[in-house]
């Protein structure tokens, strides 16, 4: 155990690892902030569909010799626009996402088959390669995250209203047709940022699982957001630290921590619900 801790501490002193931790912290923050809104709006499947086109964009950038982060970002924005244009009715939502998801994954695999470079780059687009994040990628991630948080701060109140009760929000004059695609673009940007950390196949572990866990233990939007950020940071930073010495893919640890956190919150939520039910039964029972 002592050797494990010593080895991990030595690895944490490397500049590449410190850069990775900074990138992960930024990603955990912005993913945790957006997560509760994504869960409230039932957009988990949309995130998965968007991640596949982010993967396609990253593969295209890799093929032409560009930073995969830029390609993933462009691919995610295109996915958000396409999903917004094709899902005019709620009944079409899942089928359209399924079609876009499969198309994006198929094209991405085709593009990767033409790439003759390092095979680790191919694998990283699918399951993440956070240790390979350089300063350019950190600058892109940080700039995009700041832009997302600024835009979200401007539209948060009407967006939350529209997420909780869209019919009443529409009756009150909230511009749903503007907010929905704009939020989809924000989600697409953050999804693209997550591709280099946990990969396109496992990005839900940061975008959805921490927020779903937070929503299990609180109904307050503010507390849910704070807990979501805390859970996302715990998963991504803890996952990096635990994966260092074994040298295994970080995504396995990130998803594992996220899922265990979710299970823990489900247990807490169930216990609270049972206690509330028992108190309510005692209150309503005749003396």
Secondary structure by P-SEA (a helix, b strand, c coil): caaaaaaaaaaaacaaaaaaaaaaaaaaaaaaaaaaaaaaacaaaaaaaaaaaaaaaaaaaaaacccaaaaaaaaaaaaaaaaaaaaccccaaaaaaaaaaaaaaaaaaaaaaaccccaaaaaaaaccccccccaaaaaaaaaaaaaaaaaaaacaaaaaaaaacaaaaaaaccaaaaaaaaaaaaaaaaaaaaccccccccccccccaaaaaaaaccccaaaaaaaaaaaaaaaaaaaaaaaccccccaaaaaaaaaaaaaaaaaaaaaaaaaaaaaaaaaaaccc
